[in-house]
Amino acid sequence: MSDEVRIGTEELHKLGTTFEISADDLGRQLTAFRRRADAEALREGLGSHEAARPYREVYEQAERALTQLQERLAEVGGGIKETVANTQAAEDELVEMMRSVK
């Protein structure tokens, strides 16, 4: 039994697209999160900067983490799609070389 995993370029392209779509979805959710959990609204709702500080810190950490996740998802998706394009170009070049040998 082989330990190899084989996947076609079409499936990889779909996977890359799925990562990019997830990044876009997360971006929309992050925008909604920012509207709902605005740091200034937290201060106003709790009455003072001091009372809102722990919540604001959690909000800011969550916002940074979500932004970083969105960026990584987009990078992974783009990297996968770039790999697909490079693989397809190499395969096409190999086919042309084989045809020219005949």
Phi and psi in radians as a Rosetta constraint file:
Dihedral C 1 N 2 CA 2 C 2 CIRCULARHARMONIC -1.485 0.35
Dihedral N 2 CA 2 C 2 N 3 CIRCULARHARMONIC 2.560 0.35
Dihedral C 2 N 3 CA 3 C 3 CIRCULARHARMONIC -1.587 0.35
Dihedral N 3 CA 3 C 3 N 4 CIRCULARHARMONIC 0.061 0.35
Dihedral C 3 N 4 CA 4 C 4 CIRCULARHARMONIC -1.346 0.35
Dihedral N 4 CA 4 C 4 N 5 CIRCULARHARMONIC 2.570 0.35
Dihedral C 4 N 5 CA 5 C 5 CIRCULARHARMONIC -2.062 0.35
Dihedral N 5 CA 5 C 5 N 6 CIRCULARHARMONIC 2.212 0.35
Dihedral C 5 N 6 CA 6 C 6 CIRCULARHARMONIC -1.997 0.35
Dihedral N 6 CA 6 C 6 N 7 CIRCULARHARMONIC 2.357 0.35
Dihedral C 6 N 7 CA 7 C 7 CIRCULARHARMONIC -2.478 0.35
Dihedral N 7 CA 7 C 7 N 8 CIRCULARHARMONIC 2.424 0.35
Dihedral C 7 N 8 CA 8 C 8 CIRCULARHARMONIC -1.361 0.35
Dihedral N 8 CA 8 C 8 N 9 CIRCULARHARMONIC 2.802 0.35
Dihedral C 8 N 9 CA 9 C 9 CIRCULARHARMONIC -1.119 0.35
Dihedral N 9 CA 9 C 9 N 10 CIRCULARHARMONIC -0.561 0.35
Dihedral C 9 N 10 CA 10 C 10 CIRCULARHARMONIC -1.118 0.35
Dihedral N 10 CA 10 C 10 N 11 CIRCULARHARMONIC -0.745 0.35
Dihedral C 10 N 11 CA 11 C 11 CIRCULARHARMONIC -1.152 0.35
Dihedral N 11 CA 11 C 11 N 12 CIRCULARHARMONIC -0.684 0.35
Dihedral C 11 N 12 CA 12 C 12 CIRCULARHARMONIC -1.124 0.35
Dihedral N 12 CA 12 C 12 N 13 CIRCULARHARMONIC -0.705 0.35
Dihedral C 12 N 13 CA 13 C 13 CIRCULARHARMONIC -1.079 0.35
Dihedral N 13 CA 13 C 13 N 14 CIRCULARHARMONIC -0.742 0.35
Dihedral C 13 N 14 CA 14 C 14 CIRCULARHARMONIC -1.076 0.35
Dihedral N 14 CA 14 C 14 N 15 CIRCULARHARMONIC -0.711 0.35
Dihedral C 14 N 15 CA 15 C 15 CIRCULARHARMONIC -1.101 0.35
Dihedral N 15 CA 15 C 15 N 16 CIRCULARHARMONIC -0.783 0.35
Dihedral C 15 N 16 CA 16 C 16 CIRCULARHARMONIC -1.034 0.35
Dihedral N 16 CA 16 C 16 N 17 CIRCULARHARMONIC -0.747 0.35
Dihedral C 16 N 17 CA 17 C 17 CIRCULARHARMONIC -1.101 0.35
Dihedral N 17 CA 17 C 17 N 18 CIRCULARHARMONIC -0.686 0.35
Dihedral C 17 N 18 CA 18 C 18 CIRCULARHARMONIC -1.080 0.35
Dihedral N 18 CA 18 C 18 N 19 CIRCULARHARMONIC -0.730 0.35
Dihedral C 18 N 19 CA 19 C 19 CIRCULARHARMONIC -1.093 0.35
Dihedral N 19 CA 19 C 19 N 20 CIRCULARHARMONIC -0.766 0.35
Dihedral C 19 N 20 CA 20 C 20 CIRCULARHARMONIC -1.141 0.35
Dihedral N 20 CA 20 C 20 N 21 CIRCULARHARMONIC -0.697 0.35
Dihedral C 20 N 21 CA 21 C 21 CIRCULARHARMONIC -1.112 0.35
Dihedral N 21 CA 21 C 21 N 22 CIRCULARHARMONIC -0.718 0.35
Dihedral C 21 N 22 CA 22 C 22 CIRCULARHARMONIC -1.083 0.35
Dihedral N 22 CA 22 C 22 N 23 CIRCULARHARMONIC -0.688 0.35
Dihedral C 22 N 23 CA 23 C 23 CIRCULARHARMONIC -1.110 0.35
Dihedral N 23 CA 23 C 23 N 24 CIRCULARHARMONIC -0.744 0.35
Dihedral C 23 N 24 CA 24 C 24 CIRCULARHARMONIC -1.111 0.35
Dihedral N 24 CA 24 C 24 N 25 CIRCULARHARMONIC -0.767 0.35
Dihedral C 24 N 25 CA 25 C 25 CIRCULARHARMONIC -1.062 0.35
Dihedral N 25 CA 25 C 25 N 26 CIRCULARHARMONIC -0.767 0.35
Dihedral C 25 N 26 CA 26 C 26 CIRCULARHARMONIC -1.111 0.35
Dihedral N 26 CA 26 C 26 N 27 CIRCULARHARMONIC -0.637 0.35
Dihedral C 26 N 27 CA 27 C 27 CIRCULARHARMONIC -1.057 0.35
Dihedral N 27 CA 27 C 27 N 28 CIRCULARHARMONIC -0.748 0.35
Dihedral C 27 N 28 CA 28 C 28 CIRCULARHARMONIC -1.141 0.35
Dihedral N 28 CA 28 C 28 N 29 CIRCULARHARMONIC -0.719 0.35
Dihedral C 28 N 29 CA 29 C 29 CIRCULARHARMONIC -1.168 0.35
Dihedral N 29 CA 29 C 29 N 30 CIRCULARHARMONIC -0.623 0.35
Dihedral C 29 N 30 CA 30 C 30 CIRCULARHARMONIC -1.134 0.35
Dihedral N 30 CA 30 C 30 N 31 CIRCULARHARMONIC -0.708 0.35
Dihedral C 30 N 31 CA 31 C 31 CIRCULARHARMONIC -1.067 0.35
Dihedral N 31 CA 31 C 31 N 32 CIRCULARHARMONIC -0.774 0.35
Dihedral C 31 N 32 CA 32 C 32 CIRCULARHARMONIC -1.127 0.35
Dihedral N 32 CA 32 C 32 N 33 CIRCULARHARMONIC -0.697 0.35
Dihedral C 32 N 33 CA 33 C 33 CIRCULARHARMONIC -1.054 0.35
Dihedral N 33 CA 33 C 33 N 34 CIRCULARHARMONIC -0.758 0.35
Dihedral C 33 N 34 CA 34 C 34 CIRCULARHARMONIC -1.085 0.35
Dihedral N 34 CA 34 C 34 N 35 CIRCULARHARMONIC -0.675 0.35
Dihedral C 34 N 35 CA 35 C 35 CIRCULARHARMONIC -1.173 0.35
Dihedral N 35 CA 35 C 35 N 36 CIRCULARHARMONIC -0.744 0.35
Dihedral C 35 N 36 CA 36 C 36 CIRCULARHARMONIC -1.327 0.35
Dihedral N 36 CA 36 C 36 N 37 CIRCULARHARMONIC -0.548 0.35
Dihedral C 36 N 37 CA 37 C 37 CIRCULARHARMONIC -2.048 0.35
Dihedral N 37 CA 37 C 37 N 38 CIRCULARHARMONIC 0.626 0.35
Dihedral C 37 N 38 CA 38 C 38 CIRCULARHARMONIC -0.936 0.35
Dihedral N 38 CA 38 C 38 N 39 CIRCULARHARMONIC 2.326 0.35
Dihedral C 38 N 39 CA 39 C 39 CIRCULARHARMONIC -1.040 0.35
Dihedral N 39 CA 39 C 39 N 40 CIRCULARHARMONIC -0.682 0.35
Dihedral C 39 N 40 CA 40 C 40 CIRCULARHARMONIC -1.164 0.35
Dihedral N 40 CA 40 C 40 N 41 CIRCULARHARMONIC -0.663 0.35
Dihedral C 40 N 41 CA 41 C 41 CIRCULARHARMONIC -1.120 0.35
Dihedral N 41 CA 41 C 41 N 42 CIRCULARHARMONIC -0.622 0.35
Dihedral C 41 N 42 CA 42 C 42 CIRCULARHARMONIC -1.078 0.35
Dihedral N 42 CA 42 C 42 N 43 CIRCULARHARMONIC -0.777 0.35
Dihedral C 42 N 43 CA 43 C 43 CIRCULARHARMONIC -1.074 0.35
Dihedral N 43 CA 43 C 43 N 44 CIRCULARHARMONIC -0.806 0.35
Dihedral C 43 N 44 CA 44 C 44 CIRCULARHARMONIC -1.116 0.35
Dihedral N 44 CA 44 C 44 N 45 CIRCULARHARMONIC -0.698 0.35
Dihedral C 44 N 45 CA 45 C 45 CIRCULARHARMONIC -1.202 0.35
Dihedral N 45 CA 45 C 45 N 46 CIRCULARHARMONIC -0.500 0.35
Dihedral C 45 N 46 CA 46 C 46 CIRCULARHARMONIC -1.738 0.35
Dihedral N 46 CA 46 C 46 N 47 CIRCULARHARMONIC -0.136 0.35
Dihedral C 46 N 47 CA 47 C 47 CIRCULARHARMONIC 1.651 0.35
Dihedral N 47 CA 47 C 47 N 48 CIRCULARHARMONIC -0.363 0.35
Dihedral C 47 N 48 CA 48 C 48 CIRCULARHARMONIC -2.724 0.35
Dihedral N 48 CA 48 C 48 N 49 CIRCULARHARMONIC 2.809 0.35
Dihedral C 48 N 49 CA 49 C 49 CIRCULARHARMONIC -1.104 0.35
Dihedral N 49 CA 49 C 49 N 50 CIRCULARHARMONIC -0.705 0.35
Dihedral C 49 N 50 CA 50 C 50 CIRCULARHARMONIC -1.123 0.35
Dihedral N 50 CA 50 C 50 N 51 CIRCULARHARMONIC -0.760 0.35
Dihedral C 50 N 51 CA 51 C 51 CIRCULARHARMONIC -1.179 0.35
Dihedral N 51 CA 51 C 51 N 52 CIRCULARHARMONIC -0.563 0.35
Dihedral C 51 N 52 CA 52 C 52 CIRCULARHARMONIC -1.484 0.35
Dihedral N 52 CA 52 C 52 N 53 CIRCULARHARMONIC -0.245 0.35
Dihedral C 52 N 53 CA 53 C 53 CIRCULARHARMONIC -0.922 0.35
Dihedral N 53 CA 53 C 53 N 54 CIRCULARHARMONIC -0.890 0.35
Dihedral C 53 N 54 CA 54 C 54 CIRCULARHARMONIC -1.075 0.35
Dihedral N 54 CA 54 C 54 N 55 CIRCULARHARMONIC -0.655 0.35
Dihedral C 54 N 55 CA 55 C 55 CIRCULARHARMONIC -1.239 0.35
Dihedral N 55 CA 55 C 55 N 56 CIRCULARHARMONIC -0.668 0.35
Dihedral C 55 N 56 CA 56 C 56 CIRCULARHARMONIC -1.132 0.35
Dihedral N 56 CA 56 C 56 N 57 CIRCULARHARMONIC -0.698 0.35
Dihedral C 56 N 57 CA 57 C 57 CIRCULARHARMONIC -1.118 0.35
Dihedral N 57 CA 57 C 57 N 58 CIRCULARHARMONIC -0.748 0.35
Dihedral C 57 N 58 CA 58 C 58 CIRCULARHARMONIC -1.119 0.35
Dihedral N 58 CA 58 C 58 N 59 CIRCULARHARMONIC -0.738 0.35
Dihedral C 58 N 59 CA 59 C 59 CIRCULARHARMONIC -1.022 0.35
Dihedral N 59 CA 59 C 59 N 60 CIRCULARHARMONIC -0.824 0.35
Dihedral C 59 N 60 CA 60 C 60 CIRCULARHARMONIC -1.157 0.35
Dihedral N 60 CA 60 C 60 N 61 CIRCULARHARMONIC -0.673 0.35
Dihedral C 60 N 61 CA 61 C 61 CIRCULARHARMONIC -1.133 0.35
Dihedral N 61 CA 61 C 61 N 62 CIRCULARHARMONIC -0.754 0.35
Dihedral C 61 N 62 CA 62 C 62 CIRCULARHARMONIC -1.123 0.35
Dihedral N 62 CA 62 C 62 N 63 CIRCULARHARMONIC -0.730 0.35
Dihedral C 62 N 63 CA 63 C 63 CIRCULARHARMONIC -1.084 0.35
Dihedral N 63 CA 63 C 63 N 64 CIRCULARHARMONIC -0.785 0.35
Dihedral C 63 N 64 CA 64 C 64 CIRCULARHARMONIC -1.097 0.35
Dihedral N 64 CA 64 C 64 N 65 CIRCULARHARMONIC -0.763 0.35
Dihedral C 64 N 65 CA 65 C 65 CIRCULARHARMONIC -1.111 0.35
Dihedral N 65 CA 65 C 65 N 66 CIRCULARHARMONIC -0.750 0.35
Dihedral C 65 N 66 CA 66 C 66 CIRCULARHARMONIC -1.165 0.35
Dihedral N 66 CA 66 C 66 N 67 CIRCULARHARMONIC -0.668 0.35
Dihedral C 66 N 67 CA 67 C 67 CIRCULARHARMONIC -1.128 0.35
Dihedral N 67 CA 67 C 67 N 68 CIRCULARHARMONIC -0.765 0.35
Dihedral C 67 N 68 CA 68 C 68 CIRCULARHARMONIC -1.122 0.35
Dihedral N 68 CA 68 C 68 N 69 CIRCULARHARMONIC -0.704 0.35
Dihedral C 68 N 69 CA 69 C 69 CIRCULARHARMONIC -1.088 0.35
Dihedral N 69 CA 69 C 69 N 70 CIRCULARHARMONIC -0.769 0.35
Dihedral C 69 N 70 CA 70 C 70 CIRCULARHARMONIC -1.035 0.35
Dihedral N 70 CA 70 C 70 N 71 CIRCULARHARMONIC -0.791 0.35
Dihedral C 70 N 71 CA 71 C 71 CIRCULARHARMONIC -1.093 0.35
Dihedral N 71 CA 71 C 71 N 72 CIRCULARHARMONIC -0.750 0.35
Dihedral C 71 N 72 CA 72 C 72 CIRCULARHARMONIC -1.153 0.35
Dihedral N 72 CA 72 C 72 N 73 CIRCULARHARMONIC -0.717 0.35
Dihedral C 72 N 73 CA 73 C 73 CIRCULARHARMONIC -1.044 0.35
Dihedral N 73 CA 73 C 73 N 74 CIRCULARHARMONIC -0.772 0.35
Dihedral C 73 N 74 CA 74 C 74 CIRCULARHARMONIC -1.128 0.35
Dihedral N 74 CA 74 C 74 N 75 CIRCULARHARMONIC -0.716 0.35
Dihedral C 74 N 75 CA 75 C 75 CIRCULARHARMONIC -1.114 0.35
Dihedral N 75 CA 75 C 75 N 76 CIRCULARHARMONIC -0.769 0.35
Dihedral C 75 N 76 CA 76 C 76 CIRCULARHARMONIC -1.105 0.35
Dihedral N 76 CA 76 C 76 N 77 CIRCULARHARMONIC -0.804 0.35
Dihedral C 76 N 77 CA 77 C 77 CIRCULARHARMONIC -1.043 0.35
Dihedral N 77 CA 77 C 77 N 78 CIRCULARHARMONIC -0.800 0.35
Dihedral C 77 N 78 CA 78 C 78 CIRCULARHARMONIC -1.138 0.35
Dihedral N 78 CA 78 C 78 N 79 CIRCULARHARMONIC -0.680 0.35
Dihedral C 78 N 79 CA 79 C 79 CIRCULARHARMONIC -1.125 0.35
Dihedral N 79 CA 79 C 79 N 80 CIRCULARHARMONIC -0.733 0.35
Dihedral C 79 N 80 CA 80 C 80 CIRCULARHARMONIC -1.098 0.35
Dihedral N 80 CA 80 C 80 N 81 CIRCULARHARMONIC -0.803 0.35
Dihedral C 80 N 81 CA 81 C 81 CIRCULARHARMONIC -1.147 0.35
Dihedral N 81 CA 81 C 81 N 82 CIRCULARHARMONIC -0.613 0.35
Dihedral C 81 N 82 CA 82 C 82 CIRCULARHARMONIC -1.140 0.35
Dihedral N 82 CA 82 C 82 N 83 CIRCULARHARMONIC -0.716 0.35
Dihedral C 82 N 83 CA 83 C 83 CIRCULARHARMONIC -1.072 0.35
Dihedral N 83 CA 83 C 83 N 84 CIRCULARHARMONIC -0.727 0.35
Dihedral C 83 N 84 CA 84 C 84 CIRCULARHARMONIC -1.058 0.35
Dihedral N 84 CA 84 C 84 N 85 CIRCULARHARMONIC -0.813 0.35
Dihedral C 84 N 85 CA 85 C 85 CIRCULARHARMONIC -1.084 0.35
Dihedral N 85 CA 85 C 85 N 86 CIRCULARHARMONIC -0.747 0.35
Dihedral C 85 N 86 CA 86 C 86 CIRCULARHARMONIC -1.147 0.35
Dihedral N 86 CA 86 C 86 N 87 CIRCULARHARMONIC -0.719 0.35
Dihedral C 86 N 87 CA 87 C 87 CIRCULARHARMONIC -1.123 0.35
Dihedral N 87 CA 87 C 87 N 88 CIRCULARHARMONIC -0.772 0.35
Dihedral C 87 N 88 CA 88 C 88 CIRCULARHARMONIC -1.115 0.35
Dihedral N 88 CA 88 C 88 N 89 CIRCULARHARMONIC -0.715 0.35
Dihedral C 88 N 89 CA 89 C 89 CIRCULARHARMONIC -1.111 0.35
Dihedral N 89 CA 89 C 89 N 90 CIRCULARHARMONIC -0.717 0.35
Dihedral C 89 N 90 CA 90 C 90 CIRCULARHARMONIC -1.146 0.35
Dihedral N 90 CA 90 C 90 N 91 CIRCULARHARMONIC -0.719 0.35
Dihedral C 90 N 91 CA 91 C 91 CIRCULARHARMONIC -1.117 0.35
Dihedral N 91 CA 91 C 91 N 92 CIRCULARHARMONIC -0.744 0.35
Dihedral C 91 N 92 CA 92 C 92 CIRCULARHARMONIC -1.096 0.35
Dihedral N 92 CA 92 C 92 N 93 CIRCULARHARMONIC -0.725 0.35
Dihedral C 92 N 93 CA 93 C 93 CIRCULARHARMONIC -1.124 0.35
Dihedral N 93 CA 93 C 93 N 94 CIRCULARHARMONIC -0.701 0.35
Dihedral C 93 N 94 CA 94 C 94 CIRCULARHARMONIC -1.116 0.35
Dihedral N 94 CA 94 C 94 N 95 CIRCULARHARMONIC -0.745 0.35
Dihedral C 94 N 95 CA 95 C 95 CIRCULARHARMONIC -1.066 0.35
Dihedral N 95 CA 95 C 95 N 96 CIRCULARHARMONIC -0.760 0.35
Dihedral C 95 N 96 CA 96 C 96 CIRCULARHARMONIC -1.106 0.35
Dihedral N 96 CA 96 C 96 N 97 CIRCULARHARMONIC -0.722 0.35
Dihedral C 96 N 97 CA 97 C 97 CIRCULARHARMONIC -1.106 0.35
Dihedral N 97 CA 97 C 97 N 98 CIRCULARHARMONIC -0.721 0.35
Dihedral C 97 N 98 CA 98 C 98 CIRCULARHARMONIC -1.167 0.35
Dihedral N 98 CA 98 C 98 N 99 CIRCULARHARMONIC -0.672 0.35
Dihedral C 98 N 99 CA 99 C 99 CIRCULARHARMONIC -1.150 0.35
Dihedral N 99 CA 99 C 99 N 100 CIRCULARHARMONIC -0.644 0.35
Dihedral C 99 N 100 CA 100 C 100 CIRCULARHARMONIC -1.271 0.35
Dihedral N 100 CA 100 C 100 N 101 CIRCULARHARMONIC -0.388 0.35
Dihedral C 100 N 101 CA 101 C 101 CIRCULARHARMONIC -1.304 0.35
Dihedral N 101 CA 101 C 101 N 102 CIRCULARHARMONIC -0.540 0.35
